Amino acid sequence: MTMALSLTFALTAAASVTAIRGPQQKALSLRGGETSALTKTGAAIVAAHGATTFISPKKLLDFYGVTPSGDPLDLATLRNGGAWELGLASILMSDPEKVIGRSHYVAGLSLLAFAPYYAEVAGTPKEPYLFWIGLCAVLGTLAESGKISQWVAPALYGVNGIMMYASPQTQASIYSLPELSPLQVGEFRFIGQQLFATGAYLAALAAGKSQKEAFAAVFGVFALHCLRILIATKEVSFDQLPIIAELTLDVGLVVAALK
């Protein structure tokens, strides 16, 4: 149901926005294709965190003072988030004039990086992931040939991110996962944060905003996520200092981007 809803939303957005694609593409050409030094710095930070999350999720949990339960899904779900974070880093480093279409391929590669392993650990079907990987390849081809609106990618990333963040247990059920632990709920929200931040970046570019403004949207999402963790997380014990440091960094990067 979530797949159908998010896909329907994205395609509806495509239909409604195609009529104004011309002026938006003109805005994209006026923006230029060069990646700013600030964006490269932010992308490097995201890539470093994503690589650590993907390669060594246990060390990342140790850094935040979180003790996993021993359930293999604890580390597998966090690695899932690392794959999406690495995808976001590659999107930040890409030419802003071309990245919206290419972001579909990035989504497919992110899924390919974690889905087979995650499905085996969870003991769940691989078919839903195969569906999405194939869909991403098709959408990437259509987007690069100009046959679909540039708003499809932001819609897919954004809607899936919101659903993952707002209703993690529902999303887990759709993929035949067991009931999530409090730690796994937090990890699902981490995934949702990555997806929504990517969608926010792409949406800003599609709306004709500068790359720095789009960059600010990404780290604004990150800052809000950190703030939510500090205020609302009660079920999982963690060290607040790294989160406070991340919140400070995120706010600083937003301010720097909007100067």
Secondary structure, 3 states (H helix, E strand, C coil): CHHHHHHHHHHHHHHHHHHHHHHHHHHHHHHCCCCCHHHHHHHHHHHHHHHHHHHCHHHHHHHCCCCCCCCHHHHHHHHHHHHHHHHHHHHHHCCCCCHHHHHHHHHHHHHHHHHHHHHHHHCCCCHHHHHHHHHHHHHHHHHHCCCCCCCHHHHHHHHHHHHHHHCHHHHHHHCCCCCCCHHHHHHHHHHHHHHHHHHHHHHHHHCCCCHHHHHHHHHHHHHHHHHHHHHHCCCCCCCHHHHHHHHHHHHHHHHHHHC
